Structure formats: structure tokens, C-alpha cells
Amino acid sequence: MKSLVGGLLVVGTLTAVVPATGMATEELKFAGSTTVMEVLEPIEDVFKSQGMHIQIQGNGSSAGVSSMRMGMAQVAMISRDPTPDESKDFHIYTAAKDIVVLIVNSANNMKNITSNEVRAIYSGEQKTWPNGGTVRVISKEAGRGTKVVFDEVFGLIGKIRSDAAIVGANGQTVTSVANDRNAIAYVSYATAHQAVVDGEPIRILALDGVEPTPKLVLNGSYKLGRSLNLLYKPTFQAQMERVIKVLQSPAAIQGMQHAGVVPTTGLSTAQR
Amino acid sequence: MSTVIVLICLVFGSLLLIPLWHGAEFFLQVPALSWMSMQWAPDLNVYGFGVPLIGSTLLIVATLPLTLALGWVLAFQTVETTNTNVRAVAIALMQTWASLPSVVVGVWAISTMLPAIRELGGSGYSLLATSIALTVFIAPSCALLLMQSYGEYRAAHGDLERALNLTAWEKTVYFVKGCGSELTHIVNYTFCRLFGETLIVLMLSGNMLQIPGSPFDGFRTLTATVALEIAYATGTHELALYAITAIGTIVLIGLLLFSRGRRHETA
């Protein structure tokens, strides 16, 4: 019954509609990671110019996969590596590489943080800053792609301190750090970079002496990197090839670069 | 008429049954020792409801008396005032206040109260901030209900009150004694609003998975856990969130049945 409903939904959403211009437009639904959503939204017009109308729903990586399994979306956006089950069931296209960065209030003198310090702060072993202030830790909701990557890289799965504030949206995370000189948080580079450009009083920290810029994730020198992946069912291969073609177009590449990520087009297999 | 009843039963029934159904699936799958524990760690496949359940309880214990007290003061002063213009303005203001979206109160609290509480200690995200903001949000609705109830009581007993020249405190005591079942209904309504309100809690509690040791500490409630994680949850994690919803549903139904029982007793 579920697959029948899902099938009807897919058929319904894939049905070509004819807009006023007379040109047939293909409707596609993307669901999943809010980080990937922020990368794809600015290039919606590029899809439109190629006769595709994409609807993007940001509900988290895992929920995006569920939406696709139920036929409510054709493409799942995930900002982490796929699980073994997901790799077995779906095809994967890595659209871009992104990095997660640690941010503090600009009143905090710290400019660099080591992996050991991150582990100590987030596990609760270190509770004060070198200047004596109480560290106020901000983390993310269980199940979020950004948290999965962060916990895995620093060996913090199930070890995050209980008094870590869980702040939902990326914007609220930035605001919380901007308003609290003792706070520390992690967000995607794109979010943090934009906040700095907008004049928010936050600082992006170097990690183990490496200044975070998206390109550094390609050679592995900045370790908090991740792939922004698109998952789809094998039966969707033909339509997905058209999506990939759009993502590899110069306009889409430029849009993704502007969003602060590194598009995978032109990268070697190892770099992807 | 019967169609209306069938529609109400269908919608209300599905509202109750869906969380109960999925919640039952969780309770059958996960051992009781796990969900009765104090550790909520979906990353480790551990789903103890203890900490958010205590968080919800503490929030209600801290906020219910505050909300009822402020609601009563507003209601009493409005009914007792002899100036009809003042009364009309007060009622209009309270009706507007009660209609405000919770996000407005949340934003107000984040911009004014959080920094002030941060100066006193902690991150500002706290039981104290959440409790004050919820009081501000729910007190006018509570006051409007109390006003109606006290207005009717006063219409029936006002002459006697004046003859006995009762003080404000004595009037309050007589009203509580005389309108017990009506007040139970208002207390239940306030309880349900506090238990169910999620947005303000999400914005001000810090959603920390800990039992607050002081009013300045952050905490996590049951409803906030569902709202925070449902979008990112799959498998057992998702079922656990349905189970939390089931617990909430059972608590509220139990309370309403208890309330009805008391009203019948009083009648």
C-alpha cells in the first residue's frame, strides 16, 4: 500500500506540466539536509532555465532519506556519508564538499583550537576558558548530519556533555554565540562565513592550526570536512542524469561556490 | 448533526490513536529498563524518558502557581474596578495579549530577559526564563476564564460581600470555596497549556539534557524533545518520539477524566 501511494506520488510529481510559456517543465522534489538545501536554493533558477522546477524541503538528512523511501521525494539530500543500508539501496552523487567550523564570540581571544580541546570542551572535561570564563557549549539535535560528522571526527558519539544547549536553526546558533562571550558552537562554513560577512560578532576558529577554507578539505589538511550527497533510487537514474548535468553547468558551479562549498565537478575520484 | 459527531470522532480519535499506536510499538520493542532510565542518547540507541519527564514536571511545578496567581490578580482587579472604561480597556488588552503568537513572547524574552538572567549566572537559557515567559504568555487566557467565573460568582454573591465588607483576601477564599469545580477546570486548562506549549520552551530552555540544579540551569521537556528531533529521527528514535507523544496524551486524558470525576462529585 505504501509503495502504491509512493508510486502515485512520484508519478504525480514527475508529470510534466506546461507553464504559460508553453515549455514543458519537469517537477522534482528534493528533501533532507538543511545545509544542502542552503546550497541548492540559490541555484533553483539554473534548474528552471533547463526546464526543471525543483521543490526543496529541508527536514534533516535522515528524514530526507525516509521521505524518498516513502515516495514523497525523488532525491534525498544528506550532509554526511551514507549508511551501509543507504549505500546498498540507493545511488549516490556527491554534489559538493563542505566543512564544519567551530565558532566563538569575537570577544573571546581564542583564534585556534586543537582537537583535544574540542573533545575536552564538548565532553565536559574542560569547563572554563583560559581567561576563567565558564565555557557554554552549544550543540545540535540528535540525528542531524552536522552533528553526526562532528561526533564521529572527535570521537564524541554519546559523550556530549549534558549541559550543552541544543539550539535548532543555524541562524539561532550564530545569534546565541554572538550574544554570549563564553559560548562555542559548530556550524557549516557557509553559515559562519555569511554571518561574519554580515558583521555578526563571531570568530571562526582554526582547527589544529589549520585555517578553515573549503578548498583545504580536498587535501585532507582540515579534518572536519564532509560530502554533500544526493541519494536517489536506481529507477530514477535517467532523470538524475539531467539533474547532474545541471549541477555540472558553469552557472550552478558558480552558485555553489558562492554558497561557500566546493563543487565536485572537475575533482578527481580521490578528492570526491 | 450525526455527521458532525462522526467527523469529530474521526479527527479526535486519529489524533489520539496514532501516537498511542506507534508508542505501543516502541514500548513492545524497547525494554522498560531502557525507557525508564535517565539517559536520552539516540546516538547510542538509548531512549530514557526520565530527564525530559522531570524537566516537564519541574516546569509545571514552577509555572502553574505563578500563572494562576497572576491570572487571578488580573481577573480580580478587572472585575472589582468600578470604572467601566478601565474595565473595558483592561479586557480588550487582555484579549489582545491572549491572542499573541507564542513566538512574539519568545522573541521578547530572548531579547530582554535572557541577557538579564545571564548577568545573574549561567547562559540565560534556564528554568527561570522559561517559567517567566510562559507565565506572561498564558496568564491572560487564565485571567479571562477566571474573570468570567468570578464575574458570575460576584453577580450572585456581590451584595452579601458588600454587606460583610470583606477584604480582597476573604473574597478570594470564599470564591475558591464556592467555585471549586469551575476552578478545577481552569487549573486543568492552565496545566494543559503549560504542558503542551513548545515554542517558548524551545527558545528559552536551552534544551539541555540535564535535571536543573537551580532556576538558572537549562533543561529539556518532553514536548521540546519531540519538536527538536522528529525531523531528524528514523527507526527506533522516531518510535521513541511517538512514545513521548503517547505519554503526553495519556497524562492529559487522565487529567481530564479526573477533572470530570471531580465536577460530577461536586455536582
Interface residues (C-beta under 8 A of the other chain):
Chain A: N59 G60 S61 S62 A63 V65 S66 R136 E141 A142 G143 R144 D151 I157 G158 S162 D163 A164 A165 I166 V167 G168 N179 D180 N182 A183
Chain B: A41 P42 D43 L44 V46 V51 L114 P115 R118 S123 G124 Y125 L202 G206 N207 M208 L209 Q210 D217 G218 R220 L228 E229 A231 Y232 A233 T234 H237
